[in-house]
Amino acid sequence: MLENQCSADAFNADDQWYDVVRRADKAVIYSFPAEGRYLVYRVNGIVSLRPLLEEEEIFTLNGFMQFAKRLGYRVTPPSDIIIS
């Protein structure tokens, strides 16, 4: 009897890849290695992917606010009174 001896440590990191798959027809649009950091984004329906440089960071607004607080800035919400 043949047993499946596949385990997580049986694979080398060089062998692990991720695929960007289009749901409509299940076509693989792009593949990239599991190692490293990548930015995946979509503009006008076109999916693009590129590796992030070592010095690049991605911030959401919430992430930026937390970062500013850690640096010692006081973040205050806008006033309820908005002059237009």
C-alpha positions as CSV (number, residue, x, y, z in Angstrom):
1,M,0.0,0.0,0.0
2,L,1.3,3.4,-1.0
3,E,0.9,6.2,1.6
4,N,0.9,9.9,1.0
5,Q,3.9,11.2,2.9
6,C,3.4,14.9,2.1
7,S,4.1,17.3,4.9
8,A,4.7,21.0,5.3
9,D,8.4,20.6,5.9
10,A,8.7,18.3,2.8
11,F,8.5,21.3,0.5
12,N,11.3,23.7,0.0
13,A,10.3,27.4,0.1
14,D,11.5,27.7,-3.5
15,D,8.8,25.2,-4.5
16,Q,5.9,27.2,-2.9
17,W,4.1,29.6,-5.2
18,Y,0.8,31.6,-5.0
19,D,-1.5,32.0,-8.0
20,V,-3.8,34.9,-8.8
21,V,-6.9,33.2,-10.2
22,R,-9.8,34.8,-12.1
23,R,-13.0,33.4,-10.7
24,A,-15.0,33.7,-13.9
25,D,-13.0,31.0,-15.8
26,K,-10.5,29.9,-13.1
27,A,-7.7,31.0,-15.3
28,V,-4.3,31.6,-13.6
29,I,-3.5,35.2,-14.3
30,Y,-0.1,35.4,-12.5
31,S,2.0,33.3,-10.2
32,F,4.6,34.5,-7.7
33,P,6.9,32.8,-5.2
34,A,5.8,32.5,-1.5
35,E,9.1,34.0,-0.4
36,G,9.3,37.8,-0.4
37,R,6.8,40.6,-0.2
38,Y,4.5,41.6,-3.0
39,L,2.0,44.4,-3.7
40,V,-1.1,43.1,-5.5
41,Y,-3.5,45.8,-6.7
42,R,-6.3,46.4,-9.2
43,V,-6.9,49.5,-11.4
44,N,-9.8,49.6,-13.8
45,G,-10.2,45.8,-13.6
46,I,-6.6,45.1,-14.4
47,V,-4.7,43.2,-11.7
48,S,-1.0,44.1,-11.3
49,L,1.6,42.7,-9.0
50,R,5.1,43.8,-8.1
51,P,7.7,43.0,-5.5
52,L,8.0,45.5,-2.6
53,L,11.4,47.0,-2.1
54,E,13.1,46.5,1.3
55,E,12.5,50.1,2.4
56,E,8.9,50.2,1.2
57,E,6.0,50.0,3.7
58,I,2.3,49.8,3.0
59,F,0.0,51.8,5.3
60,T,-3.8,52.0,5.6
61,L,-5.2,55.1,7.3
62,N,-5.7,53.1,10.6
63,G,-2.1,51.8,10.4
64,F,-0.8,55.3,9.8
65,M,-2.7,56.6,12.8
66,Q,-1.3,53.8,15.0
67,F,2.2,54.6,13.7
68,A,1.8,58.3,14.5
69,K,0.6,57.5,18.0
70,R,3.7,55.3,18.6
71,L,5.9,58.1,17.5
72,G,4.3,60.3,20.2
73,Y,1.9,62.3,18.1
74,R,-1.6,63.0,19.5
75,V,-4.3,62.2,17.0
76,T,-7.5,64.1,17.4
77,P,-10.7,63.4,15.5
78,P,-12.2,66.3,13.4
79,S,-14.7,68.6,15.0
80,D,-18.4,68.0,14.6
81,I,-18.6,71.6,13.4
82,I,-17.6,71.7,9.7
83,I,-17.5,75.1,8.0
84,S,-18.3,74.9,4.4
